[in-house]
C-alpha cells in the first residue's frame, strides 16, 4: 500500500525469451485471503527491436551505395549548367 494515498501497489515480473515475454503481476488482495494475479504472454515482442536494427542497417547500406552519390553529382552539375545559361 502507498502510504500517502492508501492505494494498493502492484508487483510485476517479466521473463524475456527469444520466443516472447511473460508478464506476471500480483495485484491487491481480494475476499477470502486470495490475491489477484494477472499473467500475460506477448509472443515475439523482442523481435521488434531486431526489426528496428535490420531497418537501420538497410538504411545505412542504401546511403553507402555509390550509385546514389554519382547520380546526385550528375544532377547537380546539369542543374548548374542550365542556371548559368539563363
Biopython code that builds the backbone (N, CA, C, O; Angstrom):
import numpy as np
from Bio.PDB.StructureBuilder import StructureBuilder

atoms = [
    (1, "UNK", "N", (0.845, -1.182, 0.000)),
    (1, "UNK", "CA", (0.000, 0.000, 0.000)),
    (1, "UNK", "C", (0.889, 1.243, 0.000)),
    (1, "UNK", "O", (1.879, 1.322, 0.727)),
    (2, "UNK", "N", (0.510, 2.206, -0.831)),
    (2, "UNK", "CA", (1.176, 3.500, -0.797)),
    (2, "UNK", "C", (0.755, 4.222, 0.481)),
    (2, "UNK", "O", (-0.429, 4.293, 0.809)),
    (3, "UNK", "N", (1.725, 4.745, 1.181)),
    (3, "UNK", "CA", (1.440, 5.416, 2.448)),
    (3, "UNK", "C", (0.646, 6.711, 2.251)),
    (3, "UNK", "O", (-0.253, 7.012, 3.037)),
    (4, "UNK", "N", (0.971, 7.468, 1.216)),
    (4, "UNK", "CA", (0.349, 8.778, 1.028)),
    (4, "UNK", "C", (-1.121, 8.664, 0.648)),
    (4, "UNK", "O", (-1.959, 9.352, 1.231)),
    (5, "UNK", "N", (-1.450, 7.814, -0.315)),
    (5, "UNK", "CA", (-2.823, 7.738, -0.808)),
    (5, "UNK", "C", (-3.597, 6.525, -0.343)),
    (5, "UNK", "O", (-4.814, 6.469, -0.516)),
    (6, "UNK", "N", (-2.921, 5.557, 0.241)),
    (6, "UNK", "CA", (-3.590, 4.347, 0.677)),
    (6, "UNK", "C", (-4.015, 3.444, -0.468)),
    (6, "UNK", "O", (-4.842, 2.552, -0.281)),
    (7, "UNK", "N", (-3.453, 3.667, -1.660)),
    (7, "UNK", "CA", (-3.804, 2.835, -2.824)),
    (7, "UNK", "C", (-2.903, 1.607, -2.875)),
    (7, "UNK", "O", (-1.742, 1.670, -2.470)),
    (8, "UNK", "N", (-3.433, 0.489, -3.372)),
    (8, "UNK", "CA", (-2.608, -0.719, -3.448)),
    (8, "UNK", "C", (-1.542, -0.604, -4.534)),
    (8, "UNK", "O", (-1.742, 0.053, -5.555)),
    (9, "UNK", "N", (-0.435, -1.242, -4.298)),
    (9, "UNK", "CA", (0.695, -1.248, -5.206)),
    (9, "UNK", "C", (0.746, -2.597, -5.913)),
    (9, "UNK", "O", (0.401, -3.617, -5.315)),
    (10, "UNK", "N", (1.168, -2.620, -7.171)),
    (10, "UNK", "CA", (1.266, -3.864, -7.930)),
    (10, "UNK", "C", (2.722, -4.275, -8.057)),
    (10, "UNK", "O", (3.573, -3.450, -8.390)),
    (11, "UNK", "N", (3.013, -5.516, -7.801)),
    (11, "UNK", "CA", (4.337, -6.081, -8.011)),
    (11, "UNK", "C", (4.313, -6.835, -9.338)),
    (11, "UNK", "O", (3.399, -7.620, -9.589)),
    (12, "UNK", "N", (5.308, -6.600, -10.184)),
    (12, "UNK", "CA", (5.324, -7.233, -11.505)),
    (12, "UNK", "C", (6.669, -7.903, -11.762)),
    (12, "UNK", "O", (7.693, -7.510, -11.203)),
    (13, "UNK", "N", (6.645, -8.918, -12.617)),
    (13, "UNK", "CA", (7.854, -9.610, -13.048)),
    (13, "UNK", "C", (7.746, -9.873, -14.545)),
    (13, "UNK", "O", (6.661, -10.141, -15.061)),
    (14, "UNK", "N", (8.884, -9.793, -15.238)),
    (14, "UNK", "CA", (8.917, -10.040, -16.679)),
    (14, "UNK", "C", (10.003, -11.065, -16.957)),
    (14, "UNK", "O", (11.131, -10.942, -16.480)),
    (15, "UNK", "N", (9.648, -12.072, -17.732)),
    (15, "UNK", "CA", (10.630, -13.055, -18.181)),
    (15, "UNK", "C", (10.727, -12.945, -19.688)),
    (15, "UNK", "O", (9.764, -13.228, -20.401)),
    (16, "UNK", "N", (11.892, -12.533, -20.179)),
    (16, "UNK", "CA", (12.110, -12.338, -21.611)),
    (16, "UNK", "C", (12.814, -13.544, -22.206)),
    (16, "UNK", "O", (13.817, -14.011, -21.668)),
    (17, "UNK", "N", (12.296, -14.042, -23.304)),
    (17, "UNK", "CA", (12.921, -15.110, -24.075)),
    (17, "UNK", "C", (12.848, -14.727, -25.551)),
    (17, "UNK", "O", (12.089, -13.821, -25.896)),
    (18, "UNK", "N", (13.597, -15.371, -26.430)),
    (18, "UNK", "CA", (13.500, -15.058, -27.860)),
    (18, "UNK", "C", (12.110, -15.337, -28.442)),
    (18, "UNK", "O", (11.746, -14.754, -29.463)),
    (19, "UNK", "N", (11.351, -16.196, -27.826)),
    (19, "UNK", "CA", (10.030, -16.518, -28.348)),
    (19, "UNK", "C", (8.922, -15.640, -27.774)),
    (19, "UNK", "O", (7.785, -15.707, -28.242)),
    (20, "UNK", "N", (9.227, -14.824, -26.776)),
    (20, "UNK", "CA", (8.204, -13.942, -26.230)),
    (20, "UNK", "C", (8.491, -13.551, -24.798)),
    (20, "UNK", "O", (9.436, -14.041, -24.179)),
    (21, "UNK", "N", (7.670, -12.669, -24.285)),
    (21, "UNK", "CA", (7.789, -12.211, -22.901)),
    (21, "UNK", "C", (6.605, -12.715, -22.094)),
    (21, "UNK", "O", (5.483, -12.798, -22.591)),
    (22, "UNK", "N", (6.877, -13.046, -20.847)),
    (22, "UNK", "CA", (5.842, -13.474, -19.925)),
    (22, "UNK", "C", (5.780, -12.446, -18.800)),
    (22, "UNK", "O", (6.764, -12.241, -18.090)),
    (23, "UNK", "N", (4.634, -11.802, -18.636)),
    (23, "UNK", "CA", (4.420, -10.798, -17.600)),
    (23, "UNK", "C", (3.514, -11.399, -16.534)),
    (23, "UNK", "O", (2.451, -11.936, -16.846)),
    (24, "UNK", "N", (3.932, -11.308, -15.286)),
    (24, "UNK", "CA", (3.128, -11.764, -14.158)),
    (24, "UNK", "C", (3.059, -10.613, -13.165)),
    (24, "UNK", "O", (4.087, -10.093, -12.731)),
    (25, "UNK", "N", (1.843, -10.221, -12.810)),
    (25, "UNK", "CA", (1.702, -9.139, -11.836)),
    (25, "UNK", "C", (0.793, -9.592, -10.699)),
    (25, "UNK", "O", (-0.256, -10.204, -10.905)),
    (26, "UNK", "N", (1.235, -9.269, -9.513)),
    (26, "UNK", "CA", (0.485, -9.578, -8.309)),
    (26, "UNK", "C", (-0.233, -8.310, -7.884)),
    (26, "UNK", "O", (0.402, -7.303, -7.571)),
    (27, "UNK", "N", (-1.538, -8.362, -7.873)),
    (27, "UNK", "CA", (-2.347, -7.189, -7.558)),
    (27, "UNK", "C", (-2.724, -7.124, -6.098)),
    (27, "UNK", "O", (-1.949, -7.492, -5.215)),
    (28, "UNK", "N", (-3.900, -6.659, -5.870)),
    (28, "UNK", "CA", (-4.364, -6.448, -4.499)),
    (28, "UNK", "C", (-5.073, -7.685, -3.947)),
    (28, "UNK", "O", (-5.534, -8.533, -4.711)),
    (29, "UNK", "N", (-5.160, -7.785, -2.624)),
    (29, "UNK", "CA", (-5.887, -8.914, -2.034)),
    (29, "UNK", "C", (-7.386, -8.768, -2.255)),
    (29, "UNK", "O", (-7.943, -7.671, -2.206)),
    (30, "UNK", "N", (-8.017, -9.907, -2.500)),
    (30, "UNK", "CA", (-9.476, -9.941, -2.672)),
    (30, "UNK", "C", (-10.077, -10.705, -1.491)),
    (30, "UNK", "O", (-9.353, -11.121, -0.587)),
    (31, "UNK", "N", (-11.363, -10.884, -1.498)),
    (31, "UNK", "CA", (-12.055, -11.547, -0.384)),
    (31, "UNK", "C", (-11.528, -12.962, -0.134)),
    (31, "UNK", "O", (-11.126, -13.663, -1.063)),
    (32, "UNK", "N", (-11.539, -13.358, 1.112)),
    (32, "UNK", "CA", (-11.176, -14.729, 1.486)),
    (32, "UNK", "C", (-9.683, -14.978, 1.542)),
    (32, "UNK", "O", (-9.265, -16.136, 1.550)),
    (33, "UNK", "N", (-8.863, -13.943, 1.580)),
    (33, "UNK", "CA", (-7.419, -14.144, 1.669)),
    (33, "UNK", "C", (-6.758, -14.436, 0.337)),
    (33, "UNK", "O", (-5.560, -14.713, 0.300)),
    (34, "UNK", "N", (-7.500, -14.383, -0.760)),
    (34, "UNK", "CA", (-6.925, -14.628, -2.087)),
    (34, "UNK", "C", (-6.324, -13.331, -2.636)),
    (34, "UNK", "O", (-6.593, -12.244, -2.124)),
    (35, "UNK", "N", (-5.508, -13.462, -3.684)),
    (35, "UNK", "CA", (-4.868, -12.317, -4.330)),
    (35, "UNK", "C", (-5.209, -12.328, -5.813)),
    (35, "UNK", "O", (-5.414, -13.391, -6.399)),
    (36, "UNK", "N", (-5.270, -11.167, -6.410)),
    (36, "UNK", "CA", (-5.481, -11.109, -7.861)),
    (36, "UNK", "C", (-4.123, -11.213, -8.549)),
    (36, "UNK", "O", (-3.172, -10.514, -8.198)),
    (37, "UNK", "N", (-4.059, -12.098, -9.530)),
    (37, "UNK", "CA", (-2.832, -12.328, -10.284)),
    (37, "UNK", "C", (-3.169, -12.215, -11.761)),
    (37, "UNK", "O", (-4.151, -12.792, -12.229)),
    (38, "UNK", "N", (-2.350, -11.468, -12.494)),
    (38, "UNK", "CA", (-2.539, -11.338, -13.943)),
    (38, "UNK", "C", (-1.313, -11.915, -14.641)),
    (38, "UNK", "O", (-0.177, -11.633, -14.259)),
    (39, "UNK", "N", (-1.555, -12.717, -15.658)),
    (39, "UNK", "CA", (-0.475, -13.323, -16.435)),
    (39, "UNK", "C", (-0.726, -13.002, -17.900)),
    (39, "UNK", "O", (-1.800, -13.286, -18.431)),
    (40, "UNK", "N", (0.274, -12.406, -18.551)),
    (40, "UNK", "CA", (0.185, -12.071, -19.972)),
    (40, "UNK", "C", (1.348, -12.711, -20.708)),
    (40, "UNK", "O", (2.477, -12.708, -20.217)),
    (41, "UNK", "N", (1.080, -13.256, -21.877)),
    (41, "UNK", "CA", (2.134, -13.768, -22.742)),
    (41, "UNK", "C", (2.115, -12.949, -24.020)),
    (41, "UNK", "O", (1.111, -12.924, -24.733)),
    (42, "UNK", "N", (3.232, -12.274, -24.313)),
    (42, "UNK", "CA", (3.367, -11.451, -25.513)),
    (42, "UNK", "C", (4.398, -12.125, -26.420)),
    (42, "UNK", "O", (5.600, -11.989, -26.194)),
    (43, "UNK", "N", (3.937, -12.852, -27.448)),
    (43, "UNK", "CA", (4.885, -13.578, -28.294)),
    (43, "UNK", "C", (5.686, -12.640, -29.198)),
    (43, "UNK", "O", (5.163, -11.651, -29.711)),
    (44, "UNK", "N", (6.961, -12.971, -29.381)),
    (44, "UNK", "CA", (7.882, -12.304, -30.302)),
    (44, "UNK", "C", (8.049, -10.811, -30.035)),
    (44, "UNK", "O", (8.336, -10.066, -30.972)),
    (45, "UNK", "N", (7.885, -10.352, -28.822)),
    (45, "UNK", "CA", (7.991, -8.929, -28.509)),
    (45, "UNK", "C", (9.430, -8.438, -28.655)),
    (45, "UNK", "O", (9.643, -7.287, -29.035)),
    (46, "UNK", "N", (10.411, -9.271, -28.367)),
    (46, "UNK", "CA", (11.811, -8.854, -28.507)),
    (46, "UNK", "C", (12.227, -8.759, -29.966)),
    (46, "UNK", "O", (13.231, -8.120, -30.279)),
    (47, "UNK", "N", (11.477, -9.380, -30.860)),
    (47, "UNK", "CA", (11.802, -9.326, -32.284)),
    (47, "UNK", "C", (11.535, -7.937, -32.862)),
    (47, "UNK", "O", (12.039, -7.615, -33.938)),
    (48, "UNK", "N", (10.757, -7.115, -32.171)),
    (48, "UNK", "CA", (10.515, -5.749, -32.629)),
    (48, "UNK", "C", (11.840, -4.994, -32.696)),
    (48, "UNK", "O", (12.089, -4.263, -33.655)),
    (49, "UNK", "N", (12.690, -5.165, -31.685)),
    (49, "UNK", "CA", (13.988, -4.490, -31.675)),
    (49, "UNK", "C", (14.870, -5.011, -32.795)),
    (49, "UNK", "O", (15.621, -4.242, -33.395)),
    (50, "UNK", "N", (14.794, -6.289, -33.085)),
    (50, "UNK", "CA", (15.572, -6.843, -34.202)),
    (50, "UNK", "C", (15.133, -6.243, -35.528)),
    (50, "UNK", "O", (15.962, -5.971, -36.397)),
    (51, "UNK", "N", (13.823, -6.035, -35.684)),
    (51, "UNK", "CA", (13.319, -5.408, -36.908)),
    (51, "UNK", "C", (13.806, -3.979, -37.042)),
    (51, "UNK", "O", (14.138, -3.540, -38.143)),
    (52, "UNK", "N", (13.853, -3.246, -35.940)),
    (52, "UNK", "CA", (14.372, -1.865, -35.966)),
    (52, "UNK", "C", (15.837, -1.847, -36.375)),
    (52, "UNK", "O", (16.242, -1.020, -37.192)),
    (53, "UNK", "N", (16.629, -2.743, -35.818)),
    (53, "UNK", "CA", (18.045, -2.803, -36.170)),
    (53, "UNK", "C", (18.240, -3.195, -37.632)),
    (53, "UNK", "O", (19.130, -2.673, -38.304)),
    (54, "UNK", "N", (17.413, -4.108, -38.120)),
    (54, "UNK", "CA", (17.504, -4.521, -39.519)),
    (54, "UNK", "C", (17.154, -3.371, -40.461)),
    (54, "UNK", "O", (17.800, -3.206, -41.496)),
    (55, "UNK", "N", (16.143, -2.575, -40.121)),
    (55, "UNK", "CA", (15.789, -1.418, -40.943)),
    (55, "UNK", "C", (16.894, -0.367, -40.925)),
    (55, "UNK", "O", (17.188, 0.233, -41.959)),
    (56, "UNK", "N", (17.509, -0.137, -39.770)),
    (56, "UNK", "CA", (18.607, 0.825, -39.681)),
    (56, "UNK", "C", (19.800, 0.360, -40.515)),
    (56, "UNK", "O", (20.439, 1.168, -41.190)),
    (57, "UNK", "N", (20.097, -0.918, -40.472)),
    (57, "UNK", "CA", (21.184, -1.473, -41.281)),
    (57, "UNK", "C", (20.890, -1.313, -42.767)),
    (57, "UNK", "O", (21.787, -0.982, -43.543)),
    (58, "UNK", "N", (19.650, -1.544, -43.170)),
    (58, "UNK", "CA", (19.269, -1.355, -44.566)),
    (58, "UNK", "C", (19.394, 0.094, -45.001)),
    (58, "UNK", "O", (19.813, 0.367, -46.125)),
    (59, "UNK", "N", (19.033, 1.037, -44.117)),
    (59, "UNK", "CA", (19.184, 2.456, -44.426)),
    (59, "UNK", "C", (20.640, 2.841, -44.587)),
    (59, "UNK", "O", (20.985, 3.576, -45.512)),
    (60, "UNK", "N", (21.502, 2.358, -43.703)),
    (60, "UNK", "CA", (22.930, 2.642, -43.820)),
    (60, "UNK", "C", (23.520, 2.033, -45.082)),
    (60, "UNK", "O", (24.376, 2.641, -45.725)),
    (61, "UNK", "N", (23.079, 0.866, -45.431)),
    (61, "UNK", "CA", (23.552, 0.223, -46.649)),
    (61, "UNK", "C", (23.117, 1.010, -47.882)),
    (61, "UNK", "O", (23.889, 1.147, -48.831)),
    (62, "UNK", "N", (21.902, 1.522, -47.878)),
    (62, "UNK", "CA", (21.416, 2.318, -49.013)),
    (62, "UNK", "C", (22.161, 3.641, -49.119)),
    (62, "UNK", "O", (22.470, 4.086, -50.225)),
    (63, "UNK", "N", (22.453, 4.276, -47.991)),
    (63, "UNK", "CA", (23.176, 5.552, -48.001)),
    (63, "UNK", "C", (24.603, 5.357, -48.501)),
    (63, "UNK", "O", (25.162, 6.247, -49.142)),
    (64, "UNK", "N", (25.186, 4.219, -48.218)),
    (64, "UNK", "CA", (26.572, 3.983, -48.618)),
    (64, "UNK", "C", (26.714, 3.553, -50.079)),
    (64, "UNK", "O", (27.838, 3.372, -50.549)),
    (65, "UNK", "N", (25.629, 3.387, -50.797)),
    (65, "UNK", "CA", (25.696, 2.945, -52.188)),
    (65, "UNK", "C", (26.255, 4.055, -53.070)),
    (65, "UNK", "O", (25.733, 5.170, -53.053)),
    (66, "UNK", "N", (27.294, 3.781, -53.833)),
    (66, "UNK", "CA", (27.983, 4.763, -54.667)),
    (66, "UNK", "C", (27.097, 5.294, -55.787)),
    (66, "UNK", "O", (27.230, 6.457, -56.169)),
    (67, "UNK", "N", (26.214, 4.487, -56.311)),
    (67, "UNK", "CA", (25.365, 4.904, -57.440)),
    (67, "UNK", "C", (24.524, 6.125, -57.099)),
    (67, "UNK", "O", (24.300, 6.970, -57.966)),
    (68, "UNK", "N", (24.056, 6.242, -55.873)),
    (68, "UNK", "CA", (23.241, 7.396, -55.488)),
    (68, "UNK", "C", (24.074, 8.667, -55.415)),
    (68, "UNK", "O", (23.604, 9.738, -55.798)),
    (69, "UNK", "N", (25.300, 8.559, -54.930)),
    (69, "UNK", "CA", (26.161, 9.746, -54.846)),
    (69, "UNK", "C", (26.533, 10.243, -56.234)),
    (69, "UNK", "O", (26.535, 11.453, -56.463)),
    (70, "UNK", "N", (26.851, 9.344, -57.175)),
    (70, "UNK", "CA", (27.215, 9.727, -58.543)),
    (70, "UNK", "C", (26.018, 10.371, -59.235)),
    (70, "UNK", "O", (26.183, 11.369, -59.936)),
    (71, "UNK", "N", (24.815, 9.819, -59.054)),
    (71, "UNK", "CA", (23.619, 10.377, -59.681)),
    (71, "UNK", "C", (23.330, 11.768, -59.135)),
    (71, "UNK", "O", (22.904, 12.639, -59.894)),
    (72, "UNK", "N", (23.544, 12.004, -57.854)),
    (72, "UNK", "CA", (23.312, 13.321, -57.258)),
    (72, "UNK", "C", (24.292, 14.349, -57.835)),
    (72, "UNK", "O", (23.900, 15.483, -58.110)),
    (73, "UNK", "N", (25.562, 13.966, -58.022)),
    (73, "UNK", "CA", (26.544, 14.894, -58.597)),
    (73, "UNK", "C", (26.192, 15.216, -60.040)),
    (73, "UNK", "O", (26.319, 16.361, -60.473)),
    (74, "UNK", "N", (25.752, 14.213, -60.782)),
    (74, "UNK", "CA", (25.398, 14.406, -62.191)),
    (74, "UNK", "C", (24.214, 15.369, -62.303)),
    (74, "UNK", "O", (24.219, 16.262, -63.150)),
    (75, "UNK", "N", (23.199, 15.190, -61.448)),
    (75, "UNK", "CA", (22.034, 16.080, -61.463)),
    (75, "UNK", "C", (22.410, 17.488, -61.024)),
    (75, "UNK", "O", (21.902, 18.461, -61.580)),
    (76, "UNK", "N", (23.283, 17.612, -60.047)),
    (76, "UNK", "CA", (23.710, 18.924, -59.569)),
    (76, "UNK", "C", (24.501, 19.643, -60.657)),
    (76, "UNK", "O", (24.354, 20.853, -60.830)),
    (77, "UNK", "N", (25.333, 18.917, -61.386)),
    (77, "UNK", "CA", (26.114, 19.528, -62.464)),
    (77, "UNK", "C", (25.227, 19.957, -63.623)),
    (77, "UNK", "O", (25.469, 21.011, -64.211)),
    (78, "UNK", "N", (24.216, 19.182, -63.970)),
    (78, "UNK", "CA", (23.296, 19.525, -65.054)),
    (78, "UNK", "C", (22.450, 20.723, -64.661)),
    (78, "UNK", "O", (22.161, 21.568, -65.508)),
    (79, "UNK", "N", (22.048, 20.820, -63.411)),
    (79, "UNK", "CA", (21.244, 21.946, -62.935)),
    (79, "UNK", "C", (22.062, 23.235, -62.937)),
    (79, "UNK", "O", (21.520, 24.305, -63.212)),
    (80, "UNK", "N", (23.350, 23.151, -62.637)),
    (80, "UNK", "CA", (24.206, 24.342, -62.609)),
    (80, "UNK", "C", (24.426, 24.861, -64.024)),
    (80, "UNK", "O", (24.497, 26.072, -64.234)),
    (81, "UNK", "N", (24.535, 23.960, -64.995)),
    (81, "UNK", "CA", (24.736, 24.367, -66.393)),
    (81, "UNK", "C", (23.507, 25.085, -66.939)),
    (81, "UNK", "O", (23.647, 26.055, -67.683)),
    (82, "UNK", "N", (22.325, 24.636, -66.590)),
    (82, "UNK", "CA", (21.083, 25.277, -67.047)),
    (82, "UNK", "C", (20.938, 26.646, -66.395)),
    (82, "UNK", "O", (20.486, 27.590, -67.044)),
    (83, "UNK", "N", (21.307, 26.770, -65.139)),
    (83, "UNK", "CA", (21.182, 28.039, -64.431)),
    (83, "UNK", "C", (22.181, 29.061, -64.982)),
    (83, "UNK", "O", (21.871, 30.252, -65.009)),
    (84, "UNK", "N", (23.367, 28.633, -65.423)),
    (84, "UNK", "CA", (24.381, 29.535, -65.953)),
    (84, "UNK", "C", (23.969, 30.093, -67.318)),
    (84, "UNK", "O", (24.331, 31.224, -67.639)),
    (85, "UNK", "N", (23.224, 29.337, -68.130)),
    (85, "UNK", "CA", (22.794, 29.792, -69.453)),
    (85, "UNK", "C", (21.699, 30.828, -69.369)),
    (85, "UNK", "O", (21.587, 31.656, -70.273)),
    (86, "UNK", "N", (20.883, 30.824, -68.325)),
    (86, "UNK", "CA", (19.748, 31.742, -68.261)),
    (86, "UNK", "C", (20.130, 33.120, -67.955)),
    (86, "UNK", "O", (19.268, 33.996, -67.871)),
]
sb = StructureBuilder()
sb.init_structure("model")
sb.init_model(0)
sb.init_chain("A")
sb.init_seg("    ")
for serial, (resi, resn, name, xyz) in enumerate(atoms, 1):
    if name == "N":
        sb.init_residue(resn, " ", resi, " ")
    sb.init_atom(name, np.array(xyz, "f"), 0.0, 1.0, " ", f" {name:<3s}", serial, name[0])
structure = sb.get_structure()
